[in-house]
Each structure stands twice: as structure tokens, then as C-alpha cells.
Amino acid sequence: MVPLLGSFTSKADSRIPGERESAMISWNQAYNRLKDAPEFAGSAGYFGRLLPPSAFRFLAYSQRFEGVAGSPAGGTFGPPSGPLLQPFPSGAVILGITAAAYEDQQLENSGVLAVSPSYSAGRRDLFGISFQYTNDEQITPNGLTMAEHLLGSGYDTIFPAKELLIPPSQGILCAVASLVPSTLPDLSINVVYHCMVPRNTN
């Protein structure tokens, strides 16, 4: 059974720019919470026994969405891109999910740089994102959500609030959509899943 997501909140944005606020779930924190879970440690679990921390390694899985078109009305979601499937090895543990957008810079006829203003590191206020498991269980049940509010600012990693243990033959479907006006360049969006996985898998 996939662990349920806990609640998550973001503190008021009163910190100094560049100051770290919420770090990703630590390796030891995740392992210590999971080591008593039957699916992680039991003889009938994913590994048949409790694997020591040294049996895991770090892997970062990434998805890239190219040409994410804007909306005729800026500030509303444009056409969604995806969902794209991200498969994981059985027993992979997701410690954090991060994302950022890139917008090509182009000059208007007047020579003014045409680019969407952003007040979020990683430009996470320019796009929305949604997640669900491949068994149709929703992680973001209301669909597309502004990435900054869901994942935290570019200085934070607040999503998920609790590590996610991936069962066999399970994956995550991710979709994104732009919040910028369609008169501005399309976005390229990169999503990264930071995981600890058993060393005998790829």
C-alpha cells in the first residue's frame, strides 16, 4: 500500500531572498520511518527482508516537458502537457519532488526583452503541475496546482510531506500547464524525483 501524503504548509514568505527554509526529507528520516513497515521490512514485503541503509543508493529521475504553451488569458492555465509516466523500481522511496521552468528570451520589435516576470526561484509561479499514481489514486485530487504553492518556492522542498514508498509495477503520472500569456514564449519544464532505491535496480 502506498503511504498516504501528510499535510503540508508553507510559512509566510518573510525570509531573506536565498535563505533556505524547508529541506528535503533526509535519507535517515525516511529509512527510520519505513523500517518497521511490513511492505518495506517484512518477509512478504518488496525485498523479502529488511535491507540496511547501505543497500540503497541515490537516483534522480527527471521528466522534461517541451513547448508548454501559454494561455490566451494570462494567469489561467493553458492547455495541459502530459501526463507523462515516470516508472520507478519496486521499493523506491521518493524523498522529494522539485521542478523548474525555462522560458526562451526573445526581443520584441521594439527591442524590449519579452519574458514573463517571475517572483519565484525556479519560476514556479509560471506553471501548474499535477500528480497521480498509475493505479488512478490521486496525489493532487483537485488537478493542476501552481507549482510554487505545491512544491514550495525554489528555496524550499516541501513536497511530499512524507516519503513515498513505490510498490511493484507502480509509477507516477505527471502533467503540467503554463500560466503565462500565449503571446510570450512557450515554457520548458523539468520535474525531478529525488529517490533512494535498492542498489540491485537501475
C-alpha positions as CSV (number, residue, x, y, z in Angstrom):
1,M,0.0,0.0,0.0
2,V,1.4,3.4,-0.9
3,P,1.9,5.6,2.2
4,L,-0.6,8.5,2.3
5,L,0.7,12.0,1.9
6,G,0.6,14.1,5.1
7,S,-0.5,17.7,5.2
8,F,2.0,20.3,4.2
9,T,2.1,24.1,4.7
10,S,4.5,26.8,3.6
11,K,5.4,29.5,6.1
12,A,4.9,33.2,5.3
13,D,7.5,34.3,2.8
14,S,9.3,36.6,5.2
15,R,12.8,35.2,4.8
16,I,15.8,36.9,3.2
17,P,16.0,36.0,-0.5
18,G,18.2,33.0,-0.9
19,E,17.7,31.7,2.6
20,R,16.9,28.0,2.9
21,E,13.7,27.2,4.7
22,S,12.4,23.7,4.3
23,A,14.9,21.0,3.3
24,M,14.1,17.7,1.5
25,I,13.2,14.6,3.7
26,S,16.5,13.2,4.8
27,W,17.7,9.7,4.0
28,N,17.9,8.6,7.7
29,Q,14.5,10.1,8.5
30,A,12.8,8.2,5.7
31,Y,14.6,4.9,6.5
32,N,13.8,5.1,10.2
33,R,10.1,5.7,9.5
34,L,9.9,2.8,6.9
35,K,12.0,0.1,8.6
36,D,9.0,-1.2,10.6
37,A,6.6,-1.1,7.7
38,P,5.7,-4.7,6.6
39,E,5.9,-3.9,2.9
40,F,9.4,-2.4,3.4
41,A,10.9,-4.8,6.0
42,G,8.7,-8.0,6.3
43,S,9.4,-11.4,4.8
44,A,6.4,-10.9,2.5
45,G,7.5,-7.3,1.6
46,Y,9.1,-5.9,-1.5
47,F,12.6,-7.2,-0.7
48,G,11.8,-10.3,1.4
49,R,13.8,-8.8,4.3
50,L,14.9,-5.5,5.8
51,L,17.6,-4.1,3.7
52,P,20.3,-2.0,5.5
53,P,20.7,1.7,4.5
54,S,23.9,0.7,2.7
55,A,21.8,-1.4,0.3
56,F,20.3,1.8,-1.2
57,R,21.7,4.4,-3.4
58,F,20.5,7.8,-4.6
59,L,19.0,8.3,-8.0
60,A,17.3,11.3,-9.6
61,Y,14.7,10.6,-12.2
62,S,13.7,13.5,-14.4
63,Q,10.9,14.4,-16.8
64,R,11.1,17.2,-19.4
65,F,8.1,18.9,-20.9
66,E,9.0,21.0,-24.0
67,G,6.9,23.6,-25.7
68,V,4.3,24.1,-22.9
69,A,2.0,26.7,-24.5
70,G,0.6,29.7,-22.6
71,S,-3.0,30.7,-22.1
72,P,-4.9,33.4,-24.1
73,A,-5.7,34.9,-20.7
74,G,-2.5,35.1,-18.6
75,G,-2.9,33.8,-15.1
76,T,-5.1,30.9,-16.2
77,F,-3.8,27.5,-17.2
78,G,-3.1,26.9,-20.8
79,P,-3.5,23.5,-22.5
80,P,-2.0,20.8,-20.3
81,S,1.1,18.9,-21.4
82,G,1.1,15.2,-20.4
83,P,0.6,13.3,-18.4
84,L,3.9,11.6,-18.7
85,L,4.6,8.3,-16.9
86,Q,7.6,8.1,-14.6
87,P,8.3,4.4,-13.7
88,F,10.3,3.5,-10.6
89,P,12.0,0.4,-9.3
90,S,10.0,-1.6,-6.8
91,G,10.6,-0.3,-3.4
92,A,12.0,3.1,-4.5
93,V,11.5,5.8,-1.9
94,I,10.7,9.3,-3.1
95,L,12.3,11.8,-0.8
96,G,11.3,15.0,-2.7
97,I,10.0,16.3,-5.9
98,T,11.3,19.5,-7.5
99,A,10.5,21.4,-10.7
100,A,11.6,24.5,-12.6
101,A,10.7,26.3,-15.8
102,Y,12.8,27.8,-18.5
103,E,11.5,30.4,-20.9
104,D,13.4,31.3,-24.1
105,Q,14.3,35.0,-24.2
106,Q,13.3,36.9,-27.3
107,L,13.3,40.5,-28.3
108,E,10.1,42.3,-29.4
109,N,10.2,44.5,-32.5
110,S,10.9,47.4,-30.1
111,G,14.0,45.7,-28.8
112,V,12.4,45.1,-25.4
113,L,13.0,41.7,-23.9
114,A,9.8,39.6,-23.9
115,V,9.8,37.4,-20.9
116,S,7.3,36.6,-18.1
117,P,8.0,38.3,-14.8
118,S,8.6,35.8,-12.0
119,Y,9.0,36.2,-8.3
120,S,9.8,32.6,-7.5
121,A,13.2,30.8,-7.7
122,G,12.8,28.2,-10.4
123,R,10.0,30.3,-11.9
124,R,7.5,28.1,-10.1
125,D,4.8,30.8,-10.2
126,L,4.6,30.4,-14.0
127,F,3.2,26.9,-14.3
128,G,0.9,24.4,-12.7
129,I,1.6,20.7,-12.0
130,S,-0.4,17.6,-11.1
131,F,0.4,14.1,-9.9
132,Q,-1.4,10.8,-9.7
133,Y,-0.4,7.1,-9.3
134,T,-0.8,4.7,-12.2
135,N,-3.5,2.9,-10.2
136,D,-5.6,6.1,-10.6
137,E,-5.1,7.2,-7.0
138,Q,-4.8,11.0,-7.0
139,I,-1.9,12.8,-5.3
140,T,-3.3,16.2,-6.3
141,P,-7.1,15.5,-6.3
142,N,-8.0,19.0,-7.5
143,G,-5.8,18.6,-10.6
144,L,-3.4,21.3,-11.7
145,T,-1.9,23.4,-8.9
146,M,0.5,26.3,-9.1
147,A,3.9,24.7,-8.6
148,E,5.1,27.2,-6.1
149,H,2.2,26.5,-3.8
150,L,2.5,22.8,-4.2
151,L,6.3,22.2,-4.1
152,G,7.4,25.3,-2.2
153,S,9.5,28.1,-3.6
154,G,12.7,27.4,-5.3
155,Y,14.4,27.7,-1.9
156,D,12.1,25.0,-0.4
157,T,11.3,21.4,-1.0
158,I,8.1,20.8,0.9
159,F,6.5,18.1,-1.3
160,P,5.8,15.4,-0.5
161,A,5.4,16.0,3.2
162,K,6.2,12.3,3.8
163,E,8.3,9.9,1.8
164,L,6.5,7.9,-0.8
165,L,7.3,4.1,-1.0
166,I,6.6,2.9,-4.5
167,P,5.0,-0.6,-4.8
168,P,5.8,-3.1,-7.6
169,S,4.6,-2.1,-11.1
170,Q,3.7,1.4,-9.8
171,G,4.6,4.8,-11.3
172,I,3.5,8.4,-11.2
173,L,1.8,10.3,-13.9
174,C,2.7,14.0,-14.1
175,A,1.1,16.8,-16.1
176,V,2.0,20.5,-16.4
177,A,0.4,23.6,-17.8
178,S,1.6,27.2,-18.3
179,L,0.3,30.3,-16.6
180,V,2.0,32.8,-18.9
181,P,0.1,34.6,-21.8
182,S,0.2,32.9,-25.1
183,T,1.9,36.0,-26.6
184,L,5.1,35.1,-24.7
185,P,7.5,32.2,-25.4
186,D,6.5,28.7,-24.5
187,L,7.9,27.1,-21.3
188,S,10.2,24.1,-20.9
189,I,9.5,22.5,-17.6
190,N,11.7,20.0,-15.8
191,V,10.5,17.8,-13.0
192,V,12.9,15.8,-10.8
193,Y,12.1,12.9,-8.4
194,H,14.8,12.5,-5.8
195,C,14.9,8.9,-4.7
196,M,16.6,6.2,-2.6
197,V,16.5,2.9,-4.5
198,P,17.9,-0.6,-3.9
199,R,21.4,-1.0,-5.4
200,N,20.4,-4.0,-7.4
201,T,18.0,-1.9,-9.6
202,N,18.5,0.8,-12.2
